[in-house]
Amino acid sequence: MKSNKTLILVALEAELGAENVAILSKQCDVRMTGMGKLLSFEATLTALQEGDYDTIINIGTCGSFRHPFATVLRPKCVAQGDVYIDPQSVFYSEPEIIETGDEGCSIASSDNFIGADTSESLRRLIEPYDCMDMESYAIVRAIRFYASQRGVAMPKIYMVKVVSDGCDGTVDDWQTRIERLRPTLLAAAQELLSEINRPER
């Protein structure tokens, strides 16, 4: 029987592929947020207003300076990128901490692809992070905002990211890369769903 307690959020259907979305939709709700922080914030709030979820999984691809293609990561520290990532800046935002993430694993969310044309100063600020995407931080903040406004407990949040590029300007072949990564994303999602739904002893 389909559960309405778990929600998977992914930026674009193209990342998972229509067939994999259909497979996962038999186990839980699946929604697309669109790319970028603003769209993902709005989509997450809309989903929460329409469903009562105990668990929310954000799954998708990411760039990384340090991890090879197809590496599966579960970030614990989720930081806001762009002008908000510099601790010396007046715009600095404290990272969000996801208790379900792997210790020491971090992600920074930017509204821009990190690539060869990214300034050296910004690259130095982002390099300490394991990976980068465009949605994670906004999704966590939307969940926290919703819970605080409604006075309810926050759903448990999981982040699952698969490395698609090295933040080196190779994002032009992203479509080809994500097609190769779809089986990895599906397997990671199914493994996590099994872990979440495993009966407690």
TAZI-V396389 format. One record per residue. RES is the residue in three letters. PHI is phi as a letter, one per 20 degrees, with the letter a starting at -180 (none if undefined). Layout:
res=<RES/RES>
phi=<PHI/PHI>
This chain:
res=<MET/LYS/SER/ASN/LYS/THR/LEU/ILE/LEU/VAL/ALA/LEU/GLU/ALA/GLU/LEU/GLY/ALA/GLU/ASN/VAL/ALA/ILE/LEU/SER/LYS/GLN/CYS/ASP/VAL/ARG/MET/THR/GLY/MET/GLY/LYS/LEU/LEU/SER/PHE/GLU/ALA/THR/LEU/THR/ALA/LEU/GLN/GLU/GLY/ASP/TYR/ASP/THR/ILE/ILE/ASN/ILE/GLY/THR/CYS/GLY/SER/PHE/ARG/HIS/PRO/PHE/ALA/THR/VAL/LEU/ARG/PRO/LYS/CYS/VAL/ALA/GLN/GLY/ASP/VAL/TYR/ILE/ASP/PRO/GLN/SER/VAL/PHE/TYR/SER/GLU/PRO/GLU/ILE/ILE/GLU/THR/GLY/ASP/GLU/GLY/CYS/SER/ILE/ALA/SER/SER/ASP/ASN/PHE/ILE/GLY/ALA/ASP/THR/SER/GLU/SER/LEU/ARG/ARG/LEU/ILE/GLU/PRO/TYR/ASP/CYS/MET/ASP/MET/GLU/SER/TYR/ALA/ILE/VAL/ARG/ALA/ILE/ARG/PHE/TYR/ALA/SER/GLN/ARG/GLY/VAL/ALA/MET/PRO/LYS/ILE/TYR/MET/VAL/LYS/VAL/VAL/SER/ASP/GLY/CYS/ASP/GLY/THR/VAL/ASP/ASP/TRP/GLN/THR/ARG/ILE/GLU/ARG/LEU/ARG/PRO/THR/LEU/LEU/ALA/ALA/ALA/GLN/GLU/LEU/LEU/SER/GLU/ILE/ASN/ARG/PRO/GLU/ARG>
phi=<none/f/e/d/e/d/c/d/d/c/f/c/g/g/f/e/n/g/f/f/f/f/f/f/f/f/d/a/e/c/c/e/e/n/e/n/f/f/f/f/f/f/f/f/g/f/f/f/f/d/b/d/d/e/c/c/d/d/c/r/e/b/e/b/f/d/d/f/g/m/f/e/c/c/f/d/d/c/d/e/e/m/f/e/e/e/f/e/e/f/e/g/d/f/f/e/d/d/f/e/f/f/g/n/e/c/c/d/d/c/e/c/f/e/b/f/e/f/f/f/f/f/g/f/f/e/g/f/e/f/b/c/b/c/c/g/f/f/f/f/f/f/f/f/f/g/f/f/f/e/m/d/f/f/f/f/d/c/d/c/c/d/f/d/b/e/l/c/n/e/f/g/e/g/g/f/f/f/f/f/e/g/f/f/f/f/f/f/f/f/f/f/f/f/f/f/e/f/f/f/e>
